Amino acid sequence: MEINRYGFLRVGAASPKLKVANCGYNVAEIKKVIERARQEKVQVLCFPELCLTAASCGDLFFQRGLQEKALEGLSDLSLFLKRGGSDTFPIALVGLPLRIQDNLYSVAAAVSAEGILGVVPKRFLSNHNGIHETRWFTSGDQLDCHTVEIAGEGVPVSPGGMIFRTPFAHFGVEIGKELWEPIPPSSGLTMQGAELIFNLAASNELVGRHDYRKALVKQQSARCHAAYIYASAGFGESTTDLVFSGDCLIAENGILLAESPRFSLDSELIIADIDVDALRHDRLNSHHFTTETTDYLIEVDCFLDTISPATMWRSFNPHPFIPPVEKRDARLSELFAIQTHGLAKRLVHTNIQQAVIGISGGLDSTLALLVVANTFNRLGLPRENIHGITMPGFGTTQRTFNNGMALMREVGVTIKEIPINDAVSQHFKDIGHDGNNHDVTYENSQARERTQILMDYANRVGGLVIGTGNMSELALGWTTYNGDHMSMYAVNTGVPKTLVATLVRWIADHRVEGNTRGVLNDILDTPFSPELLPAKGDGTIAQETEQFVGPYELHDFFLHRVLRYGDTPKRIRFIAEQAFAGKYNPEEIKKWLKLFYQRFFAQQFKRSCLPDGPKVGSVNLSPRGNWCMPSDASPSDWLKELEN
């Protein structure tokens, strides 16, 4: 798979074992790690600060012999990479002490098959925890040249920042504790176009420091909408006063993708595939990444060949709307609170103390009823003020009817049963429709009849009609315009179908017990259906939604990629194939993705006039600023891309 084609770049962070002041040994170990990275097709590889000499050399840094051996090691690595060929080895970032004019600098050097690409000096030096960098090194801020001669060639050097431009992403470098500064160099580098930041570090371990360091890496990657690749010194550094654990971290936009074992006695290498396209999309939406040219910034063009690995060094969550297990309780509790709080505000604002809700015995109306009941509890209103109306029609099955009635009894609401068969049959006569013709008129007439009942009943009791439809149905247009599409406040409008099911199951497991839990579990086990077509001969559901529109888990995945990342159809298909490998084959994914685009474009007119409802996650389809799309846009280019 050509991952670069789909917007990914493969990176690595390594902590090689070393010997203090033994450059030959250290270079040999670095080569071994580079070879491992080459086998895994890593494209940019980061090593720790001063890894050619070790970071704990102390006053040995002043020894001219050590400085020269470090330079020899750098040249040796350059020749090693050149022998491999540009399409074989990665760009390697290594640290060394480098004498420029009459000062010594701790620098990061970028080396590839093209040679030594550039040198970045450390600007912010540390003088605590037994490390006295200003004793040995000069801050890069004091450097007043832009080229340094190494092995007879002029190499770019920049104290003010350097952007390395590859065909697939741009990256910058900062060194060690510069990340700890109030305004780290990486902040400026990302504003200048760097999408990845590599940190060559030599951070010693203290109790609790690892968690703080990891938090910094994640936060900086999130703040900069960047990937942050951190490689710190490990086994072999001097333990005279300090211990170095070889902590390596790779984070992307606040999410930790990879982490090395600490205190290893061997060389460690971690790898991740960075989603550069996703980072660029977030920057595009933020409007704060306006690149400004500066006199001190140097840009270096670097060659990278495309790679075609058999597998990816990252996983894709097939259910992006569902919180991870370890955070599920807190996240779902918060989600339920958002829905409750939104409805509470609307009831208080309108001074309405009655709610009207249609109960079908299906999942969506179940969640909506649970939200309403929780809201009434919060407001101190009696549940008898909740009017649950069940409206059996031509397709209503005994299972859903019984579940709806049982749920209302368990919750303790006022129950009203209003069959719609006679009213809809009369309506068919009025408009001249044959009731044996089970077309869209047959289906939508039932949905609109139910909505009319709810609206009129709400007027009679002075109540608010609570909408039950979810975000997945809105995305696909699986809702009747001015039927179940309409309400006075829609509590589920920001909750996709997969999350509706997860939330109801969580409520069943943690918020209720006894008979109520049994009813909720049976509702969860019922196939999704609008029940607008007559039941089968055995009384079971004849119209299962996912047989018509496809699996909701796929559509929710597609919806998340479209809204959250603005992905192209080919990219969505590629990522979906990784996420659902072994469950759906590529042709199935293509089939349902094509249908998703067709329906998503065609049904925008329904989303252009949605009732109010709370946003609960990062994406939403409300036309009031969350998703502004013309109703007559054409999907032809999106569909063509899927065919080509």
C-alpha positions in Angstrom: 0.0 0.0 0.0 1.4 3.4 -1.0 0.7 5.2 2.3 2.3 8.5 1.1 -0.3 8.7 -1.6 -3.0 8.7 1.0 -1.4 11.4 3.1 0.8 9.5 5.6 4.5 9.7 6.5 6.4 7.0 8.4 8.6 8.2 11.2 10.6 6.7 14.0 12.2 7.6 17.3 15.2 5.7 18.6 17.3 5.5 21.7 20.4 3.4 20.9 22.6 2.0 23.6 26.0 3.8 23.7 29.3 4.3 25.4 30.3 7.6 26.8 32.8 9.4 24.6 33.2 6.4 22.3 32.0 7.8 19.0 33.0 4.7 16.9 30.8 2.4 19.1 27.9 4.9 19.1 28.0 5.3 15.3 28.0 1.6 14.9 24.9 1.2 17.1 23.2 4.0 15.3 23.8 2.3 12.0 22.2 -0.9 13.4 19.1 1.0 14.4 19.0 2.7 11.0 19.1 -0.7 9.3 16.2 -1.9 11.5 14.3 1.3 10.5 15.1 0.7 6.8 13.6 -2.7 7.0 10.4 -1.1 8.3 10.6 1.6 5.6 10.9 4.5 8.1 11.2 7.7 6.2 12.5 10.1 8.9 14.2 8.8 12.0 15.1 10.8 15.2 17.9 9.9 17.6 18.7 11.5 21.0 20.6 14.7 21.7 24.4 14.4 21.5 24.0 10.7 20.6 27.3 10.6 18.7 29.3 11.3 21.8 26.7 10.7 24.6 25.1 13.6 26.4 26.9 13.0 29.7 30.5 13.6 28.6 30.9 16.7 30.9 34.2 18.5 30.4 35.3 16.0 27.8 33.2 18.1 25.4 36.1 20.6 25.4 38.5 17.9 24.1 39.3 18.6 20.5 39.8 14.9 19.9 36.2 14.2 20.9 34.9 17.0 18.8 36.8 15.6 15.8 35.6 12.1 16.4 32.0 13.3 16.5 32.5 15.0 13.1 34.1 11.9 11.7 31.1 9.9 13.0 28.7 12.3 11.3 30.6 12.0 8.0 30.7 8.2 8.4 26.9 8.2 8.8 26.5 10.4 5.7 28.6 7.9 3.6 26.6 5.0 5.1 23.3 6.5 4.0 24.7 7.4 0.6 25.8 3.8 -0.1 22.3 2.7 0.6 20.7 4.9 -2.0 18.0 7.5 -1.6 15.2 5.0 -1.9 16.6 2.8 0.8 17.5 4.7 4.0 15.6 7.4 5.9 16.6 10.9 6.8 18.3 10.5 10.1 18.5 13.2 12.8 21.5 12.9 15.1 23.0 15.0 17.9 26.6 16.0 18.3 28.8 18.8 19.7 29.9 21.1 16.9 32.6 23.8 17.0 31.7 26.8 14.9 34.3 29.5 14.9 35.3 29.8 18.5 32.2 28.4 20.2 30.9 24.9 20.9 27.3 24.2 20.1 25.0 21.2 20.8 23.4 20.6 17.4 21.0 18.4 15.6 22.2 17.3 12.1 19.9 16.0 9.4 21.6 13.4 7.3 20.4 11.4 4.3 21.5 9.9 1.1 21.9 13.4 -0.2 24.5 14.2 2.4 24.4 16.4 5.5 21.2 18.4 4.9 21.4 21.0 7.7 22.5 21.7 11.2 20.2 23.2 14.0 22.0 24.5 17.1 20.3 24.3 20.5 19.1 27.8 21.7 17.8 27.2 25.2 20.5 25.7 27.5 19.8 24.0 30.8 21.6 24.6 34.1 19.8 22.5 36.7 19.5 18.8 37.9 23.2 18.4 37.7 23.4 19.4 34.0 25.4 22.5 33.3 25.1 23.1 29.5 26.2 26.7 29.6 29.5 25.4 31.0 30.2 23.6 27.7 27.9 25.1 25.0 26.9 28.4 23.6 23.3 29.2 22.8 22.4 29.1 19.1 21.1 32.6 19.5 24.7 33.8 19.5 25.4 32.3 16.1 25.8 34.8 13.4 26.5 32.6 10.3 24.3 30.6 8.1 26.8 28.0 6.7 29.3 25.7 8.4 31.9 23.7 6.7 31.8 19.9 7.4 34.0 17.5 5.5 34.8 20.1 3.0 31.2 21.0 2.2 29.1 24.0 3.2 26.2 22.9 5.3 23.2 25.2 6.2 23.0 26.2 9.8 20.3 28.4 11.4 19.8 29.5 15.0 16.5 31.0 14.1 14.9 27.9 12.7 15.1 25.5 9.8 12.3 23.9 7.9 13.1 20.6 6.1 10.7 20.3 3.1 10.0 16.7 1.8 7.6 15.8 -0.9 5.1 14.5 1.7 5.5 16.8 4.8 7.6 19.5 6.2 9.4 19.1 9.6 11.4 21.1 12.1 13.7 20.3 14.9 14.1 21.4 18.5 16.5 20.0 21.1 15.8 18.7 24.6 14.5 21.0 27.2 13.5 23.6 24.6 10.1 21.9 24.8 9.9 23.1 28.4 10.2 26.8 27.5 7.2 29.2 27.7 7.3 29.5 23.9 9.2 26.5 22.5 10.9 26.8 19.2 8.5 24.3 17.8 5.6 26.8 18.2 7.4 29.1 15.8 8.4 26.3 13.5 4.8 25.1 13.1 3.7 28.6 12.3 6.3 28.6 9.5 4.9 25.4 8.0 6.4 22.5 9.9 3.9 19.7 10.3 6.2 17.4 12.3 8.6 18.3 15.1 11.5 16.1 16.0 13.0 16.6 19.4 16.5 15.2 20.1 16.6 15.0 23.9 18.7 13.9 26.8 16.3 14.2 29.6 17.2 12.3 32.8 14.6 10.4 34.8 13.1 11.5 38.1 10.1 10.1 39.9 7.0 11.4 38.1 8.9 13.2 35.3 7.9 10.6 32.6 4.2 11.5 33.0 5.0 15.3 32.9 7.2 14.8 29.8 4.5 12.8 28.0 1.9 15.4 28.9 4.1 18.1 27.4 4.7 16.1 24.2 0.9 15.5 23.7 0.0 19.0 24.6 2.5 20.6 22.2 1.4 18.3 19.4 -2.2 19.3 20.0 -1.5 23.0 20.4 0.5 23.0 17.1 -1.8 20.6 15.2 1.4 18.7 14.5 3.1 15.4 15.1 5.7 15.4 17.8 8.5 12.8 17.7 10.6 12.7 20.9 13.8 10.6 21.3 15.7 10.7 24.6 19.0 9.3 25.7 19.1 5.8 27.3 21.3 3.0 28.4 25.0 3.7 28.3 24.8 7.3 29.4 26.8 8.0 32.5 25.0 7.3 35.8 27.5 9.2 37.9 24.7 11.5 39.1 21.8 10.9 36.7 19.9 8.1 35.1 18.6 8.2 31.5 15.7 5.9 30.6 15.6 6.0 26.8 12.1 7.5 26.7 10.8 7.8 23.1 7.4 9.1 22.3 5.4 9.9 19.2 2.2 12.0 19.4 -0.1 13.4 16.8 -2.5 16.2 17.5 -2.7 15.3 21.2 -2.9 11.6 20.8 0.0 9.3 21.8 0.7 6.9 18.9 3.7 5.1 20.2 5.8 4.8 23.3 9.0 2.9 24.0 9.7 0.8 27.1 11.9 2.7 29.5 15.0 1.5 31.2 15.8 -1.0 28.5 19.3 -2.3 28.3 19.0 -2.6 24.5 18.6 -0.1 21.7 14.9 0.9 21.3 13.0 1.9 18.2 9.4 3.0 17.9 7.5 3.7 14.6 4.3 5.4 13.6 2.6 6.5 10.5 1.7 10.2 10.8 -1.6 11.4 9.2 -0.3 14.5 7.6 -3.5 15.2 5.7 -5.5 15.2 8.9 -3.0 17.7 10.4 -3.3 20.0 7.4 -7.1 19.8 7.5 -7.1 20.9 11.2 -4.8 23.8 10.4 -6.9 24.8 7.5 -9.9 25.0 9.8 -8.1 26.9 12.5 -7.2 29.9 10.4 -4.2 30.6 12.6 -1.4 29.0 10.6 -0.6 31.9 8.4 3.0 31.4 7.3 5.1 34.5 7.5 8.5 34.6 5.8 11.4 35.7 8.1 15.0 36.6 7.4 16.4 34.0 9.8 14.4 31.0 8.7 16.2 28.6 6.4 14.3 26.1 4.2 16.0 22.9 3.1 14.5 20.7 0.3 14.9 17.0 1.0 14.3 14.0 -1.2 12.1 11.1 0.0 11.0 8.3 -2.1 7.5 6.8 -1.8 7.1 3.6 0.3 4.8 0.7 -0.1 4.7 -1.3 3.2 2.6 -4.4 3.6 0.9 -3.0 6.8 0.6 0.3 8.6 2.2 1.3 11.9 -1.1 2.7 13.3 -4.6 1.5 13.8 -7.8 3.1 12.8 -10.8 3.1 15.2 -13.7 1.6 13.2 -16.1 3.3 15.7 -14.7 6.8 16.0 -17.8 8.2 17.8 -17.7 5.5 20.6 -15.4 6.5 23.5 -12.5 4.0 24.4 -13.4 1.6 27.2 -11.1 3.2 29.8 -12.8 6.6 29.2 -16.3 5.4 28.4 -18.0 5.9 31.7 -16.8 9.5 32.1 -17.5 10.4 28.4 -21.0 8.9 28.2 -21.9 10.5 31.5 -20.8 13.8 30.1 -22.7 13.2 26.8 -25.9 12.4 28.7 -25.4 15.5 30.8 -25.1 17.7 27.7 -28.3 16.4 26.3 -30.1 16.8 29.6 -28.7 20.3 30.2 -29.7 21.5 26.7 -33.3 20.3 27.1 -33.4 21.8 30.6 -32.4 25.2 29.3 -35.1 25.1 26.6 -37.8 24.1 29.1 -36.8 26.8 31.6 -36.6 29.4 28.8 -40.0 28.7 27.4 -41.5 28.1 30.9 -42.9 24.8 29.6 -43.4 22.0 32.1 -44.9 19.4 29.8 -43.1 17.3 27.2 -44.6 15.2 24.4 -42.6 12.4 22.8 -43.4 9.7 20.3 -42.4 6.2 21.6 -41.9 3.5 18.9 -40.1 0.9 21.0 -37.0 1.6 18.9 -33.6 2.8 20.0 -33.8 6.5 19.2 -37.1 7.2 21.0 -35.8 5.2 23.9 -32.7 7.4 24.3 -34.8 10.5 23.9 -37.2 9.4 26.6 -34.4 8.6 29.0 -33.0 12.1 28.4 -36.4 13.7 29.0 -36.9 11.7 32.2 -33.4 12.7 33.5 -34.1 16.4 32.6 -37.4 16.3 34.5 -35.6 14.9 37.5 -33.1 17.7 37.4 -35.8 20.3 37.2 -37.9 18.8 39.9 -40.8 18.2 37.6 -43.1 15.2 37.9 -42.6 12.4 35.3 -46.4 12.4 34.8 -45.8 15.6 32.8 -44.0 13.6 30.2 -46.6 12.4 27.7 -45.4 9.3 25.9 -47.5 8.6 22.8 -47.3 5.3 21.0 -48.9 5.4 17.5 -49.1 1.9 16.1 -49.4 1.7 12.3 -49.3 -0.7 9.4 -45.8 -1.9 10.1 -45.7 -1.9 13.9 -44.7 -5.2 15.3 -45.9 -6.6 18.6 -42.3 -6.7 19.9 -41.7 -3.0 19.5 -45.2 -2.0 20.7 -44.7 -4.1 23.8 -41.3 -2.7 24.5 -42.5 0.9 24.0 -45.4 0.4 26.4 -43.1 -1.4 29.0 -40.5 1.3 28.8 -43.1 4.1 29.4 -44.5 2.2 32.4 -41.0 1.7 33.9 -40.1 5.3 33.4 -43.4 6.4 34.9 -44.7 8.8 32.2 -48.3 9.5 31.1 -49.1 6.9 28.4 -51.3 7.6 25.4 -52.0 5.1 22.6 -53.2 6.6 19.3 -53.4 4.1 16.4 -52.9 5.8 13.1 -54.3 3.2 10.6 -57.7 4.7 10.2 -56.5 8.2 9.9 -53.8 7.3 7.3 -56.3 5.2 5.3 -58.7 8.2 5.2 -55.8 10.3 4.1 -55.1 7.9 1.3 -58.7 8.2 0.1 -58.5 12.0 0.3 -55.4 12.2 -1.9 -56.4 9.3 -4.1 -53.6 6.9 -3.2 -54.0 3.1 -3.4 -53.3 1.7 0.1 -51.9 -1.5 -1.5 -49.2 0.5 -3.2 -46.4 0.5 -0.6 -44.4 3.3 -2.1 -42.9 6.4 -0.6 -46.3 8.0 -0.2 -47.4 5.0 1.8 -44.4 5.3 4.1 -44.2 9.1 4.5 -47.9 9.5 5.1 -47.6 7.5 8.3 -44.6 9.5 9.5 -46.3 12.8 8.9 -49.5 11.6 10.6 -47.5 10.8 13.7 -45.8 14.2 13.7 -49.2 15.9 13.3 -50.5 14.1 16.3 -47.5 15.0 18.4 -47.6 18.6 17.4 -51.3 19.0 18.0 -51.2 17.0 21.3 -48.4 19.3 22.5 -50.5 22.3 21.7 -53.4 20.8 23.7 -51.4 20.1 26.8 -49.0 23.1 26.5 -46.0 20.9 25.9 -42.8 20.7 23.9 -42.4 18.0 21.2 -39.1 16.2 21.7 -37.4 15.0 18.6 -35.9 11.5 18.5 -34.0 11.3 15.2 -30.2 10.8 15.3 -27.3 12.3 13.3 -26.7 9.2 11.2 -30.3 9.4 9.9 -29.8 13.1 9.1 -26.6 12.3 7.2 -28.4 9.7 5.1 -31.7 11.5 4.9 -33.3 8.4 6.4 -36.1 10.6 7.8 -39.4 11.9 6.4 -39.3 15.6 5.5 -41.6 17.5 7.9 -42.4 14.1 9.5 -40.1 12.6 12.1 -37.6 15.1 10.7 -39.4 17.9 12.6 -39.8 18.6 16.4 -39.6 21.5 18.9 -36.3 20.4 20.3 -34.2 17.4 19.1 -32.1 15.9 21.8 -30.5 13.2 19.7 -29.5 15.4 16.7 -25.8 15.3 17.6 -25.6 11.6 18.4 -24.8 9.1 15.6 -26.5 5.7 15.6 -23.5 3.8 16.9 -23.3 6.1 19.8 -27.0 6.0 20.5 -26.7 2.2 20.9 -23.6 2.6 23.1 -25.2 5.2 25.3 -28.4 3.2 25.8 -26.4 0.1 26.7 -24.4 2.2 29.2 -27.6 3.5 30.8 -29.0 -0.1 31.0 -25.8 -1.3 32.7 -25.1 1.7 35.0 -28.2 3.9 35.5 -31.2 1.5 35.8 -31.9 -2.0 37.1 -34.5 -4.8 37.2 -37.3 -4.7 34.7 -36.1 -1.5 33.1 -32.7 -3.0 32.3 -34.5 -6.0 30.7 -36.6 -3.8 28.5 -33.6 -1.7 27.3 -31.6 -4.8 26.5 -34.5 -6.2 24.3 -34.8 -2.8 22.5 -31.0 -3.0 21.9 -31.4 -6.4 20.4 -34.2 -5.3 18.0 -33.2 -4.7 14.4 -33.2 -1.0 13.3 -36.4 -0.2 11.4 -38.8 2.7 10.7 -41.6 0.0 10.7 -43.5 1.7 7.8 -44.1 -1.4 5.8 -46.4 -4.3 6.9 -44.8 -6.9 9.1 -43.9 -10.4 7.8 -46.3 -13.2 8.1 -44.8 -14.3 11.3 -45.2 -10.8 12.8 -41.5 -9.9 12.6 -40.0 -6.7 11.1 -40.1 -6.6 7.3 -38.2 -3.4 6.8 -34.7 -3.5 8.3 -32.9 -0.2 7.8 -29.4 -1.6 7.3 -30.5 -3.9 4.4 -31.5 -0.7 2.5 -28.8 1.8 3.4 -26.0 -0.4 4.6 -24.3 -0.9 8.0 -24.6 2.1 10.3 -21.1 1.5 11.6 -19.7 2.0 8.1 -21.8 5.2 7.5 -20.8 6.6 10.9 -17.2 6.0 10.0 -17.7 7.7 6.6 -19.5 10.6 8.2 -16.7 11.1 10.7 -14.0 11.2 8.0 -16.0 13.6 5.9 -16.9 16.1 8.6 -13.9 15.8 10.9 -11.1 15.5 8.4 -12.5 16.5 5.0 -11.1 13.4 3.5 -11.3 12.5 -0.2 -13.4 9.4 -1.2 -10.2 7.4 -2.1 -8.6 8.3 1.2 -11.8 7.3 3.1 -12.0 4.0 1.3 -8.3 3.3 2.0 -8.6 4.0 5.7 -11.9 2.1 6.0 -10.2 -0.9 4.4 -7.7 -0.8 7.2 -10.2 -0.2 10.0 -12.7 -2.9 8.9 -10.2 -5.5 7.6 -11.7 -8.9 8.0 -15.2 -7.7 8.4 -16.0 -5.9 5.1 -14.2 -6.5 1.8 -13.1 -3.5 -0.4 -16.0 -3.9 -2.8 -18.6 -3.7 0.1 -16.9 -0.6 1.4 -16.9 1.0 -2.0 -20.6 0.1 -2.5 -21.8 1.6 0.7 -19.4 4.6 0.5 -20.9 5.4 -2.9 -24.4 5.2 -1.5 -23.3 7.4 1.4 -22.2 10.2 -1.0 -25.3 9.9 -3.1 -27.6 10.2 -0.1 -25.5 12.7 1.8 -25.6 15.2 -1.1 -29.2 14.5 -2.1 -30.6 14.9 1.4 -29.0 18.2 2.4 -32.3 20.0 2.0 -33.6 18.2 5.1 -30.6 19.3 7.1 -30.9 22.9 6.0 -34.0 23.3 8.2 -33.3 21.3 11.3 -34.9 22.0 14.7 -32.6 23.1 17.5 -30.6 20.4 19.3 -27.4 20.1 21.3 -24.0 19.4 19.8 -22.3 16.7 21.8 -19.1 15.9 19.8 -16.6 17.4 17.5 -18.9 17.1 14.4 -22.5 18.1 13.9 -24.9 18.6 11.0 -26.7 21.7 12.2 -27.0 24.3 9.5 -26.3 27.0 12.1 -22.6 27.1 11.6 -21.6 23.4 12.0 -22.3 22.2 8.4 -23.2 24.8 5.8 -23.8 23.1 2.5 -25.9 24.0 -0.5 -28.8 21.7 -1.0 -28.2 21.5 -4.8 -24.5 20.6 -4.8 -23.4 17.8 -7.1 -21.7 14.6 -5.9 -20.4 13.7 -9.3 -16.7 14.5 -8.7 -16.8 12.5 -5.5 -18.4 9.5 -7.2 -16.1 9.7 -10.1 -13.1 9.5 -7.8 -14.4 6.3 -6.3 -14.7 4.7 -9.8 -11.2 5.7 -11.0 
